[in-house]
Amino acid sequence: IPSISAASIIAKVTRDKFITSLARKNKGYYWEKNFGYGTKQHLRAIKKLGINKHHRKTFSPISKIKNHNI
C-alpha cells in the first residue's frame, strides 16, 4: 500500500535526522555511526560516559548497566 510505504520512509528519515542531531549534541556516544543501535563502540561509550536521558531504558544493555551500576 503506497501510503504505508510512504509513512515508513518518512519515519525512517525523521528518525535518522533525530539521531544525527543527538550525535551533534551528545559527543562521544557515536550515534552518528550506529543510528541508535547498540554497537560495541556505543556500549563502551555508555560505560565510559554514562546513560543519558535519550537512552531507551528498556534496551537490555542499558537496563543491565542501570540495574548493576556498571
C-alpha positions as CSV (number, residue, x, y, z in Angstrom):
1,I,0.0,0.0,0.0
2,P,1.6,3.3,-1.1
3,S,0.6,5.3,1.9
4,I,2.1,2.8,4.3
5,S,5.3,2.7,2.3
6,A,5.5,6.5,2.3
7,A,4.9,6.7,6.1
8,S,7.6,4.1,6.6
9,I,10.1,6.1,4.6
10,I,9.1,9.4,6.3
11,A,9.5,7.7,9.8
12,K,13.0,6.4,8.9
13,V,14.2,9.7,7.5
14,T,12.8,11.6,10.5
15,R,14.4,9.2,13.0
16,D,17.8,9.4,11.2
17,K,17.7,13.2,11.4
18,F,16.9,13.0,15.1
19,I,19.8,10.6,15.7
20,T,22.1,12.9,13.8
21,S,21.0,15.8,15.9
22,L,21.6,13.7,19.1
23,A,25.1,12.9,17.9
24,R,25.9,16.6,17.5
25,K,24.6,17.4,20.9
26,N,26.0,14.4,22.7
27,K,29.5,13.8,21.6
28,G,31.2,10.6,22.4
29,Y,28.3,8.2,22.1
30,Y,28.9,7.6,18.3
31,W,25.2,7.8,17.4
32,E,26.2,9.2,14.1
33,K,27.8,5.8,13.3
34,N,25.2,3.5,14.7
35,F,22.0,5.5,14.3
36,G,20.8,4.4,17.7
37,Y,21.6,0.7,17.6
38,G,23.7,-0.9,20.3
39,T,27.1,-1.3,18.6
40,K,30.1,-2.3,20.7
41,Q,31.5,1.2,20.3
42,H,28.3,2.7,21.6
43,L,28.1,0.3,24.5
44,R,31.7,1.2,25.5
45,A,30.8,4.8,25.3
46,I,27.8,4.3,27.6
47,K,30.0,2.6,30.2
48,K,32.5,5.5,30.0
49,L,30.1,8.4,29.7
50,G,27.0,7.0,31.4
51,I,23.4,6.7,30.5
52,N,21.7,9.9,29.4
53,K,18.0,10.9,29.0
54,H,18.0,9.8,25.4
55,H,18.9,6.2,26.1
56,R,16.0,3.7,26.0
57,K,15.9,2.3,29.5
58,T,14.2,-0.9,28.3
59,F,17.1,-1.7,26.0
60,S,18.7,-4.8,27.6
61,P,22.3,-3.5,27.9
62,I,21.0,-0.2,29.3
63,S,18.8,-2.0,31.8
64,K,21.7,-4.2,32.9
65,I,24.0,-1.2,33.4
66,K,21.3,0.7,35.2
67,N,20.4,-2.2,37.5
68,H,24.0,-3.2,38.2
69,N,25.5,0.4,38.4
70,I,28.3,-0.7,35.9
